[in-house]
Amino acid sequence: MGKVALRQRYSHPWLCLGRALKCLGSIALLLCLSACSDPPMNSANRPSIDNPQGKSTNRLLLRGNYAEPNSLDPAAQPGEGIFILWDMYEGLVRSGPDGQVQPGVAQRWESEDNQVYTFYLREDARWSNGDPVTAQDFAYSWRRLASPLSPERQGWYLDSIKVKNAKRINSGDLSPEQLGVAALDPYIFQVQLEQPSAFFIKSLTHYSLLPVHRETVEKYPDHWTRPGYHVSNGAFQLDRWSVNERVELVPNEYYWDRSKVKLDRVAFLPISSPSAELNRYRAGDLHITRSIPPAQFIQLRETTPTELKAPLVAATFMLDFNGKKAPLDNADLRKALAYAIDRETLAYKVLGRGERPAYTLTPASMQEYPFPRSHWSQWSQTEREREALRLYQRAGYSTSKPLRIELKYPANEADRAKAVAIAAMWKRILDVDTELTHLEDNVLGDHIRSSNYQIAVWNLWAEFNDPYSTLSVMLSESAGPVNGYRDDEYDQLLAQAMRTAEESSRNAIYMLAEMHFAKDMRSTPVYQLTDRKLVKPIVSGYSDHLLGFIYSKDLSFDDQRLE
C-alpha cells in the first residue's frame, strides 16, 4: 500500500537490491563508516556455531542479511536494514508470529470511534542513553516522517493509513506540525485519522513508524545512524558497522524488558549470494541464513529437515500487465494470459518448495480472513486454458497472427526458471512468442516506475495482517498505479471496508473488491511465496512469522547443546 504502488512492491527488503551506495550517499561515507568501525574479527576469535562466544564471553548470534543496509533511519528506505531496525527500535506495538498485534512501548490503547486513538505508554521504556521514551518522541518522529523534504522519506505510509493531514503534508500544502498526532502528556500519545479505520492498530507494525531520538538526530544530522552516535529504544543498540562485513548490535541496557534478552551480541552479515551464504552456514559462520539456494531446497529438506524453515508468508508472486499501452490495454488479452498459466504445475512441480497457487491479491495465509474463491479459480486447468484461447482469439490473435510480448524479470536463476516456465505455457496454449529480459532489481524497479515494460514480475508483500494492506496497492489514489488501473467502484469498496468495524462484514467487502479487480486483470497473482531459511538447532525461540519478522530479542542459545 502507499502513495505510489511501486513503493509497496519494491519497499520490502527482498526486492531492494543494489541501492546501498545510492542511499548512503557516497563512497566517502562508506569509507568513513569503515574507519569508524571496529577492526574485522579474525579467525582466531571468530565465534562458530559450536562456540557462539568465540574466545570472549559474548553470546553472539550470527545472521545472514543478504545485502548492506541502505539506511538505519526508520524514516528512510532501509532495504536490508529493515531486519536490523526491528532489533534496534520498538514502536507502539509489535507483530507476533501469526501477524497479530502485541504491546510494544504502548501498554494499552483505546478508541471510541476508530478515528481517534489514544495510546498509554509504559513509563519504564528507555532510550539506550537512559532517556525516557515519551509521547513527544513519537509525535516528533511521525512529523519527521511526514516531511516531504527528502525523496527517500516514507511519509506515504502515514497517508495510506489515513493519519490526519498526512496527504497534504506530503504534498507540501501543510506543515508537519499539523499532522494529526499529539502528546497529551509525557506518556499519552494520541492519533487522529481522516476517517474511521477499524484495522489501524494492525497497521502500526510498519518500520517507518518506529521512533527516533530527537536530540541525537538534530545534534548529529549527518552522523546519528553511525556507531558512537546512534541512540535506539529497542532491545539492542548499534555497536559496530563494518561496511560489507557486518553490522553488530549489543543489548540496550536500559530496555524495559532487558531481562528477556538472552543474547550478548547480534551480527548481521551482508551475503548477497545464497550459495555463498549456505557455505558460510555449513562452515559454522552463521546461525540463521537470510535465504537458501533454490536448487538446494530438496537436498536440504532431506539432509537437514529440522533446520530448514519454509513457511508460507503474506506475499504473492505477481505478473503486472501494463494496461496503459497496446496491446495490453485489451482486457481480453490480459485475462487470456492470466488464465493460460498453470499455477498448480508452477507451484508444485516447477518450484516445489512449499509455494501454493494464488488467485487473489490477498494471500491465503492472511489470518482471520476467509479465503475468497474467484470464479476462474474454481475451473479446472483445462477449462481455464479453453477460456484463455477463446479470449485470445477474441482479442484478435491466433497461430497465424501470434502475440509477441516482452516479460521482464529479476536477474537471478530462480526467477529465470519461473519466467521460462510461464513463457512455455503461453506458447503451448496460445502460441505466444515471449521475449525474456532479465534486469537487476533496481533497474527493473525503475522500468516499472517509468512504465517501461509490457509484463513485469513483482512480489506483493503485505505490510500488516489485513487484506487492505495488499488490496490498497491498486487504489487510484496510490499516485496512479503504473499498470493504469483506476476504478471508482474498487476505490469505494476499499473505503467502505476501512470504515466497517465488524470484521466479518469487512471481509465480505474485501471479497467483493477481489472479484471486481479480477474483471480487469491489470495484475495477476501466480503463487504465494515462502520464506526459506536455515536455523541451527542451537538457536532457541525461533518461530515462523506471517510477515517475515524475526526479533533477536526472542532468540537465545540452547545451553544443553553447548555442553
VEXMAR-136735 format. One record per residue (C-alpha): residue in three letters; y, x, z. Coordinates in steps of 0.02 Angstrom, whole numbers, plus 50000, padded with zeros to 5 digits. Layout:
VEXMAR-136735
ALAYXZ ...
END
This chain:
VEXMAR-136735
MET500005000050000 GLY501785005749991 LYS503395007349898 VAL502505014249747 ALA500705010149710 LEU500355028349670 ARG500845033349845 GLN499305024749914 ARG498215031049775 TYR498695049049800 SER499295049149980 HIS497575050850054 PRO497105069150085 TRP495565068749974 LEU496715067049823 CYS498175078249871 LEU497645094749797 GLY498675109149731 ARG500335103949811 ALA500415115749960 LEU501615128149879 LYS502755114249817 CYS502865105549985 LEU503035121250091 GLY504475126349981 SER504245144349926 ILE503175159949928 ALA504375167350055 LEU503985153550178 LEU502125156550156 LEU502365174950193 CYS503415170650345 LEU502065159150411 SER500775172850391 ALA501875185450478 CYS502195173750623 SER500345170250649 ASP499055179850746 PRO498035192850650 PRO496435186350570 MET494895185650679 ASN493695199750634 SER491805198450627 ALA491595206550798 ASN492425192350893 ARG492185178150769 PRO491365163050851 SER489755156950775 ILE488755140850789 ASP487635147950924 ASN489095155951015 PRO490645144951000 GLN491535156151124 GLY491325172151023 LYS491715186251145 SER493055175951230 THR492895161151346 ASN493605149151216 ARG492525134751159 LEU493125134850979 LEU492695120650860 LEU492705126150677 ARG493125112650550 GLY493225113450360 ASN494875106950293 TYR494725108250102 ALA496485114750072 GLU498015122250153 PRO499095108550235 ASN500585103050133 SER501545100050293 LEU501335097150479 ASP502765084650481 PRO502115066750500 ALA503605060250401 ALA503175071150250 GLN501695071150132 PRO500415080750237 GLY498995082350111 GLU497545090150205 GLY498685091850355 ILE498305073750398 PHE496735078650496 ILE497745091250596 LEU499095078450632 TRP497835066650709 ASP497375080350834 MET499155085950874 TYR500025069150889 GLU499695052250965 GLY500515036250906 LEU500735019450990 VAL498905015950951 ARG497415024950878 SER495955019450771 GLY494195017650841 PRO492625021650739 ASP492475003850674 GLY494295003550625 GLN494804993150774 VAL496404997250866 GLN496365006551033 PRO497835010251150 GLY498735026651123 VAL500425030451200 ALA500625011651215 GLN499565004951356 ARG499834987051302 TRP500894976251186 GLU501404958351162 SER502194946551036 GLU502544928051045 ASP502884925350860 ASN502074940150769 GLN503814945450714 VAL504494954150869 TYR503264966050952 THR503554974251121 PHE502594989851173 TYR502414996051351 LEU502185014851352 ARG501165024651479 GLU502335034251593 ASP501165049251607 ALA501245053351421 ARG502005070651396 TRP502505082251255 SER501705099351251 ASN503275106751331 GLY503145094651478 ASP504485082251423 PRO504045063851444 VAL503625053851287 THR504835039351283 ALA505305024151183 GLN506805033951119 ASP505605046451040 PHE504785032650938 ALA506455025050890 TYR507105041950831 SER505505046150737 TRP505415029550644 ARG507265030350598 ARG506995047950535 LEU505505041850434 ALA506575028050357 SER507915040150298 PRO507985041650108 LEU508695059350113 SER507055068250073 PRO505955063649924 GLU504415068550023 ARG504765056050162 GLN503525042050186 GLY504785028550228 TRP503995017050100 TYR502675013450232 LEU503935005450351 ASP504474994150208 SER502684989750164 ILE502314983750342 LYS503964974150343 VAL504944983050479 LYS506664975050478 ASN507924983250360 ALA506704996950307 LYS506844992250123 ARG508744992750122 ILE508755009150218 ASN507535016850095 SER508675011849952 GLY510195019150040 ASP511065002450071 LEU510975003650261 SER510995017250392 PRO509355022350476 GLU510165016850640 GLN509994998950577 LEU508094999650571 GLY507274985650671 VAL506744996550817 ALA507454998250992 ALA507135007251155 LEU507394993451283 ASP507135006051422 PRO506295023251427 TYR504565015651419 ILE504804999351323 PHE504865000551133 GLN505234985251026 VAL504994982250840 GLN505724968150737 LEU504954963350570 GLU505674954650418 GLN504354941250433 PRO502864937350545 SER501384949050521 ALA499754945050609 PHE498994962050569 PHE500504972750616 ILE499604981350761 LYS498204986850642 SER499484994950527 LEU500115006450665 THR498695018950645 HIS499575026850494 TYR500005045250515 SER501835043050464 LEU502175032850622 LEU501725047250739 PRO503195052850848 VAL504085069650837 HIS505065078950971 ARG506895076050930 GLU507645091051020 THR506455103050933 VAL506675095350760 GLU508575095950773 LYS508685113150854 TYR507495121450731 PRO507595110950572 ASP506785124250463 HIS505525130950589 TRP504945116850702 THR503235114950620 ARG502805133250648 PRO501865141250793 GLY503035145950934 TYR504225131750895 HIS503095116650873 VAL503015103151008 SER501755088850999 ASN501175074551109 GLY499325073251064 ALA497775080951138 PHE498115097651052 GLN499595108451005 LEU499875121150867 ASP499445139050916 ARG499195148450754 TRP499435145950566 SER498755159850457 VAL499065154150280 ASN497495152050176 GLU496435156950326 ARG496595144350467 VAL497665132650572 GLU497175134150754 LEU497555122050896 VAL497405123251084 PRO497425109051212 ASN499075101251263 GLU499015104551449 TYR500225090151479 TYR499225077351380 TRP498975061551485 ASP497095061351452 ARG496845080251469 SER495255078351573 LYS494365070751422 VAL494745085851311 LYS493225097351320 LEU493665110051185 ASP494735125551213 ARG495185127851030 VAL495025119250862 ALA495185128850699 PHE495415120750528 LEU494855132050385 PRO495515128550209 ILE493985129950097 SER494255121249930 SER492535124249858 PRO491175112849930 SER489865125949883 ALA490815139749974 GLU491045128250123 LEU489165124750128 ASN488825143350126 ARG490035145850271 TYR489175131650366 ARG487465139350339 ALA488125156350392 GLY488725149250558 ASP490585149350517 LEU490835130450529 HIS490295116450644 ILE490935102350532 THR491195102950345 ARG492525093150253 SER491315088550113 ILE489695094050032 PRO489245098749852 PRO488665082549768 ALA487215091649684 GLN486565097249854 PHE486515079849932 ILE484675075849905 GLN484115092949964 LEU485205091950119 ARG484555074450156 GLU482795081450154 THR483105097850247 THR484465093150372 PRO484405074150389 THR485145073750564 GLU486605084850515 LEU487055075550355 LYS488305061450375 ALA488685049650231 PRO489415033450297 LEU490245020550185 VAL492125020950211 ALA493535009050168 ALA493845016749998 THR493405012049820 PHE493215021949659 MET494305013249530 LEU494725013649347 ASP496535009549306 PHE496955001549138 ASN498715004849077 GLY499194987149030 LYS500934992548979 LYS500334999548813 ALA499214994148671 PRO497754992448658 LEU497504989248844 ASP498874976248853 ASN497474964448799 ALA496614956248949 ASP495024952548850 LEU494824971048811 ARG495104976248991 LYS493804963849051 ALA492574969448917 LEU492694987448977 ALA492534982049159 TYR491014970949130 ALA490104984049025 ILE489994996249172 ASP488284995249255 ARG488844998049433 GLU487094997249508 THR486475011049394 LEU488025021649427 ALA487985019549617 TYR486115020549648 LYS485475031849509 VAL486875042449437 LEU487625045549610 GLY486275040749736 ARG487205046949890 GLY487425030649983 GLU488765023049872 ARG488735004349837 PRO489294994349685 ALA491044987049704 TYR491754971349625 THR493324968649731 LEU494854978549784 THR494354976049967 PRO492914987450021 ALA491354978450081 SER491364989350237 MET493014981750296 GLN492694974750470 GLU492764956150507 TYR493074951650325 PRO491874940050232 PHE491494949950075 PRO492094939649926 ARG490964937349777 SER491854935749610 HIS491044925149476 TRP490624940249369 SER489844949849514 GLN488534936149528 TRP487994937849347 SER486534949049301 GLN486994965249214 THR486304957949053 GLU487484943149070 ARG488964954649105 GLU488564965048952 ARG488394949648844 GLU490094943348901 ALA490844960748878 LEU490294960948696 ARG490994943548667 LEU492684948248739 TYR492694964848646 GLN492444955948482 ARG493754942848526 ALA494974957048556 GLY494684962448375 TYR493434976648394 SER491654979148330 THR490444992648275 SER491374993448109 LYS493044994148199 PRO492685003148364 LEU493935005748503 ARG494495023748528 ILE495115026748703 GLU495505041148823 LEU494875042149002 LYS495735054449118 TYR494835060449274 PRO494975074249407 ALA494385091449355 ASN492765093149451 GLU490925091549410 ALA490645076049517 ASP491995066049429 ARG491455072649261 ALA489695065749288 LYS490425048549326 ALA491585049049176 VAL490165054049060 ALA489055040149127 ILE490415026849106 ALA490825032848930 ALA488965031848886 MET488885013848949 TRP490395009048844 LYS489615017348693 ARG487925008948714 ILE488584991448745 LEU490194991048644 ASP490125006348531 VAL491745012848608 ASP492235030848568 THR492905038448730 GLU493865054748740 LEU493625062548912 THR495075072748980 HIS494965081949145 LEU496545086449241 GLU496945094449408 ASP497295081349540 ASN499165084449550 VAL499325084049360 LEU498305068049349 GLY499435060249480 ASP500965065049378 HIS500195057449221 ILE499845041049309 ARG501565040349388 SER502375042849218 SER501195030149137 ASN500495044049027 TYR498705037649017 GLN497615024048945 ILE496235023649075 ALA496275034349233 VAL495145037349382 TRP495825035049558 ASN495205031449734 LEU495935016749828 TRP495935020550014 ALA496335007650147 GLU497725013950261 PHE497125002450401 ASN495754989950437 ASP496394974450349 PRO496194968750167 TYR498094968350149 SER498064987350151 THR497154988049984 LEU497724971749905 SER499564975949930 VAL499434990449807 MET499554977649667 LEU501094968649732 SER502544967649611 GLU503724974349745 SER502744990649753 ALA504114997749642 GLY503164991349490 PRO501324996249483 VAL501125008849344 ASN499754998549262 GLY501034984949229 TYR500324971649345 ARG501624959149405 ASP501104941849456 ASP502104929349559 GLU500594919449616 TYR499714935149678 ASP501294940349771 GLN501434923149851 LEU499624923549908 LEU499864940049999 ALA501504934250076 GLN500594918850140 ALA499184929650208 MET500384940650305 ARG501134925450390 THR499444917550431 ALA498934921450609 GLU497194913750610 GLU496014926850543 SER494754915950451 SER496174906750363 ARG496974923350317 ASN495334929950248 ALA495164914450140 ILE496864918250063 TYR496344936250032 MET494834930049936 LEU495944919149827 ALA497034934349792 GLU495494944549742 MET494924931149622 HIS496664929349547 PHE496834948049519 ALA495144948649431 LYS495784936649298 ASP496954950049232 MET495904965549272 ARG497294978649270 SER496144989349377 THR494284987649404 PRO493304992949559 VAL491715002549520 TYR490895008149682 GLN491255010449866 LEU491445028349925 THR490525037650061 ASP491245051250173 ARG489985065350157 LYS489965079950278 LEU488835090750386 VAL488955091450575 LYS488005104250678 PRO486845097150813 ILE487775107350943 VAL489285095750921 SER489295080551036 GLY490355065051022 TYR490435063650833 SER490395046150761 ASP490645039450584 HIS492335031550554 LEU492785017450435 LEU494425025950384 GLY493785043850389 PHE494655048750552 ILE493915062550661 TYR494795065750826 SER494335082650900 LYS494795075251069 ASP493165065351061 LEU492085080651022 SER491275093651132 PHE489825105851131 ASP488085101151193 ASP487845113451336 GLN485955111651332 ARG485935117851153 LEU486985132851203 GLU485685138851327 
END
